[in-house]
Amino acid sequence: MEQGKQGIMVASQSQNPLEQIQARFKELENGFKLWLSKQSLPVEAAVVTTTSAAQGAAIGAFMGTLTADAPSAFPTPPPNAALNPQAMASLKQAQALAGGPFIQARNFAVMTGVNAGISCVLKRLRGKEDVQSSMAAAFGSGAMFSLVSGMGGPNQAANAVTSGLFFALVQGGLFQIGQKFSQPPVEDIQYAKTRHMLNNLGLLSYEKNFKKGLLTDNTLPLLTDSALRDVRIPPGPRLLILDHIQRDLDPKEKRGSRN
């Protein structure tokens, strides 16, 4: 018993410290999410917006340090400089995209905070996360970013709408792509036996031929050389398929005759 306890203590002490930190962080994260789910909608939205904005600000500040010298390439014009509105808008846009740590922290904080806040509210109200909610959150994020950064021309309302629509379209496309790659392909139950047979014969590449000809599992006992030829399966694979089906049916026929 003593040796068993000592073994457990040694095993716990020898555990990777990094794994312990990760487990502890995961425990705290789950506890925070559980607490947050029990709060009212305003409280949850405020907390989610604040925490996401803080994370975005940290990322933006780091990105800003990488482009700290970029604003010098776009100096602020003198007060009396005669610049047309389009040139001034282009200058502001360049400064907004290549600002220092403070500017980038502000921009990222606005984008991530607003996006997370709107997503949180819509999820509570609609009870689901879909492409519509994602695009709505992106629209608000893009519009607010446009207003805060001063991008575009003098018409801030139109620029906010344009930026919001651009953000929404990009986010909608990314959401659809993510959904497509994250969901496993749904297997057609009508071709389960067919897929198994072709896989055993090394002919799985011809599954699309079966589906194109609507040769489902129910038609396997009825297959003929002519039917396989009609779906453009070569002679060699046709012989293998028909031989496999015949050998699979023979034991059943023998059992039927005995009964």
Number of C-alpha atoms within 10 A of each C-alpha: 6 6 8 9 10 11 12 11 11 11 10 11 10 9 10 9 10 9 10 12 11 11 12 12 12 12 11 12 12 12 12 11 11 11 11 16 13 10 12 10 15 12 13 20 22 16 18 22 23 19 16 22 25 19 17 22 25 19 16 23 24 17 18 21 15 13 16 17 13 17 16 12 10 14 10 13 11 8 6 6 8 10 11 8 12 12 13 18 17 14 17 19 18 17 22 20 17 22 26 23 21 16 20 27 23 20 25 24 26 27 24 24 26 27 25 25 25 21 25 22 19 20 15 15 10 10 9 10 13 16 16 14 20 22 25 22 26 29 27 25 26 26 25 21 24 26 16 16 19 18 23 24 17 13 8 16 13 14 19 24 18 17 24 24 19 17 20 25 17 14 20 20 13 15 16 13 11 11 13 11 9 9 8 8 8 6 9 10 11 14 19 12 14 22 23 13 17 18 14 11 13 12 15 15 10 18 16 12 16 19 15 12 13 13 20 18 16 12 11 16 12 11 16 14 13 10 15 21 12 10 17 15 16 11 12 8 16 19 15 15 21 18 12 15 16 14 10 12 12 11 11 10 11 10 9 9 8 6 6
